[in-house]
Amino acid sequence: MLIKGAPSATLKQMQKWAESKKATPLFIELANTFYILAEKIGIDPTVVYAQSAKETAYGRFGGVLDASFNNPCGMKTTQGGGNYDKSAHMQFNNWIDGINAQIDHLALYAGLSGYPKIDTTDPRHFPYLLSSAPHVEDLGGKWAANPNYGNDIVKMVQDIQSIKVEQEETKNTLKDLENHWAEEEIEFIVEKGELKGYDDNTFRPDQPLTRAEYCVLRARQLGFVKKKIISSIKPTVFILDPGHRVDTPGKRANGLLEYEFNEDVTRRTGKLLESHGEVYYTIETENHPYSEMTAEGRSKNLNFRTNNANQIYDKAIKEDKKVIFISMHANAASNPTASGYEIFVYKMGGEAHEIAKHIYNAAENILGVGNTIKSRRIKEANFAVLRNTKMPAMLIEHEFFTNVEAVKKLKDDDFRDLCAKHIKDGLVSYMA
């Protein structure tokens, strides 16, 4: 049974099946959200809904999670952990984010075109999973350790497909639609369950729609559930630093100028972080105020960057905001075979070290550090941008541009996207 494809059952079949299993009212209501979001990208909604039913006991949960996690499939965090560790499981902001994460994870397994995605709510969107389970049966031993996991879901999907829905249940009975010019379109929308008529069994097709009614209808379509959200997370300011500049001596090899990589990944990272906090850059263009052709110029440039960062920090602290500094680099060595990824902090054991752990975990999962890229771990260093900044600061060396094989990754557009994504994911993981 393929994961990707058109819906293999109707929305009403899904809902009636859930009702027959004594699913919670919320799980039945969310069927519409599963259907819309999965069908939109080309994943069979029936598969997604059946898997969620298996993972959540038809919305009753009963394990370490409950409905407040908005987690439809037992999805773990990027770092993962034990099955009975509540903190190892992802708590999504809302059901739409949670269901989208499940769908994106299944789409990655299925090898859907356009995957892996750069911006997804799936915290475990690891590129190596691509096309590793195109069939539902293949999920056994992969999504879950149980080798029969996928077979169990197949049986549930077949159960949904066998549900009989009486024709009169789906046929329009709204009494004011006959001979209306939009009768067929309205019937289609009503049968999909995306709109309902009024209590007097009318649709009132020519009645104007208020802005409030539109919002209620859209929220209902997307499975909105009212909840009180309490957040204790401070607003965050990210200060990003593209290391060096175009005229820094010795920062070019194998057809790559290090600054070009640093600048590009810095801007890509900034774009991804814009929805998670305020983003600032230590320099705004490659025209730094001081040439780095001399040691004096390099020193002045470093002071210029750290002074800018500290001014941003001073202002942010007065506004009770958290500030994090990251300097982007590619590495170099006299040994042309040197390779690997590493993060530097000024002192181990502090907040910068804790943040670096989250970023490093994301690097292992997203960039393949420790697998396809050598792991050089987290280390202490007396770099000026770490020593002279007031906030937690890290310097990331993504790979060695002096290595003819590693530089191919540094030049690759997709790899640069993943460099930005792993930093964003690591920071978001730490903030949560």
C-alpha positions, 0 to 999 in steps of 0.5 A, spaced: 500 500 500 503 506 497 503 512 502 503 517 497 497 518 492 489 520 492 485 519 498 483 512 498 477 513 502 472 519 503 472 524 509 465 521 511 468 514 511 474 516 516 469 520 520 464 514 521 470 509 522 472 513 528 465 514 531 465 506 530 471 505 534 469 510 540 474 515 538 474 522 542 470 528 539 476 532 537 479 526 533 473 525 529 473 533 528 480 533 526 479 528 520 477 534 516 484 537 517 487 531 516 484 530 509 485 537 507 492 537 509 494 530 506 490 531 500 493 538 498 501 535 498 499 528 495 499 523 501 493 519 502 489 522 508 486 515 510 493 512 511 495 519 515 489 518 519 489 511 521 496 512 523 494 517 528 489 513 530 494 507 532 499 512 535 493 516 539 488 510 541 483 514 537 485 520 540 484 517 547 492 517 548 493 514 555 501 513 554 506 519 556 502 524 552 495 527 552 491 532 547 495 538 550 501 536 546 497 537 539 502 531 537 498 526 532 503 521 532 508 520 538 513 524 534 519 525 538 524 531 538 530 532 534 534 529 540 529 524 541 529 519 547 526 514 550 518 512 549 516 513 556 520 520 557 515 525 556 520 531 554 523 526 549 516 528 545 514 534 541 509 539 543 506 542 537 503 549 538 497 547 535 494 541 531 495 544 524 503 544 526 502 537 529 499 534 523 503 537 518 509 534 521 506 527 521 504 528 513 511 531 512 515 525 515 511 520 511 512 524 505 519 524 506 519 516 507 515 516 501 520 520 497 515 525 495 517 530 490 520 536 493 522 533 499 526 533 504 523 540 505 527 546 508 522 549 512 517 544 516 514 543 523 517 536 522 523 536 528 526 529 525 526 531 517 532 527 516 535 527 509 537 520 509 530 518 510 528 520 503 524 514 499 526 509 505 519 507 506 515 508 500 509 503 502 505 503 508 508 496 510 515 499 510 514 503 516 515 497 520 522 497 523 523 504 521 517 509 524 517 504 530 521 498 532 515 493 531 516 489 524 508 489 524 507 496 525 506 498 518 501 492 517 497 494 522 496 500 519 494 497 512 489 493 516 486 499 519 486 503 512 482 497 509 477 497 515 476 505 513 475 503 506 470 498 508 465 503 511 459 504 508 456 511 507 449 511 505 447 515 499 442 520 503 447 522 508 452 525 503 446 528 498 444 535 499 438 536 503 438 544 503 432 546 501 434 553 498 439 551 493 434 548 488 436 551 481 441 556 484 447 557 479 452 555 484 448 549 486 453 543 484 459 547 487 455 548 494 453 541 494 460 539 493 463 543 499 457 541 503 459 534 502 466 535 503 464 537 510 468 544 509 461 548 510 455 547 513 448 550 512 444 553 518 439 550 523 433 551 519 436 547 513 437 553 509 444 555 506 442 562 504 447 562 498 446 569 496 447 572 504 453 576 504 459 573 508 462 577 514 469 577 516 468 574 522 464 568 519 469 567 514 474 566 520 470 561 523 469 557 517 476 557 515 478 555 522 473 550 522 476 547 516 483 547 519 481 543 525 482 549 530 481 548 537 480 553 542 486 553 547 489 558 552 497 558 550 501 560 556 508 562 554 514 563 559 519 564 553 523 570 553 523 574 546 529 572 542 534 576 539 539 573 534 546 576 532 549 573 526 556 574 524 559 572 517 566 571 518 572 575 515 571 579 509 573 578 501 580 581 502 582 576 508 589 573 507 589 566 506 581 565 506 580 562 499 582 555 496 579 550 491 575 555 487 571 558 494 572 564 497 570 563 505 567 569 506 562 568 500 560 561 504 560 565 510 555 571 508 551 566 504 549 561 510 549 567 514 543 570 510 539 564 509 540 562 517 537 569 518 531 568 513 529 562 517 530 565 524 525 571 522 519 567 524 522 566 531 525 572 533 529 579 531 535 578 527 541 582 526 547 582 523 554 584 525 555 587 518 550 589 513 555 589 507 561 586 505 564 593 505 567 592 512 570 599 514 577 596 515 581 592 510 584 585 513 590 586 509 594 588 515 593 585 522 591 592 525 585 592 520 583 585 522 583 587 529 579 593 528 574 589 524 573 584 529 572 590 534 567 593 530 563 586 529 563 585 537 562 592 539 556 592 534 553 586 537 554 588 544 550 595 543 545 590 540 545 586 547 545 592 551 539 595 548 535 588 548 537 586 555 533 593 557 527 590 554 528 583 557 530 579 551 535 573 550 540 574 546 544 569 542 551 570 537 553 566 532 559 567 527 559 563 521 565 560 518 568 554 513 575 551 516 582 551 513 588 547 514 595 546 511 593 538 511 589 538 505 585 531 508 583 535 514 575 535 514 569 535 519 564 540 523 566 543 529 563 548 534 567 553 538 565 556 545 569 561 549 568 556 556 565 549 556 559 549 561 556 555 560 550 557 556 553 558 550 555 550 551 548 548 552 546 552 546 552 549 542 549 542 544 542 543 541 546 545 534 550 540 534 545 535 535 541 538 529 548 537 525 548 530 526 541 529 524 541 534 518 548 534 516 550 527 517 555 529 522 558 523 525 556 519 519 558 522 512 561 528 515 567 527 520 565 529 527 570 534 531 565 536 537 564 542 541 571 545 543 573 551 547 577 557 543 580 564 545 577 567 539 575 575 539 568 574 537 567 569 543 571 572 548 569 580 547 561 579 546 557 579 552 552 574 550 552 567 549 556 566 543 558 560 538 563 560 532 561 554 527 566 551 522 562 547 517 567 544 513 574 545 510 574 549 504 582 546 503 579 539 502 577 538 495 572 533 497 569 537 502 569 544 498 564 540 494 559 540 499 560 548 501 559 550 494 552 546 494 546 550 494 542 544 498 548 543 503 548 551 504 540 550 506 541 545 510 547 548 514 542 554 515 536 549 517 540 545 522 542 552 526 535 554 526 532 547 528 538 547 534 536 554 536 529 553 536 530 546 540 534 550 545 529 556 546 523 550 547 
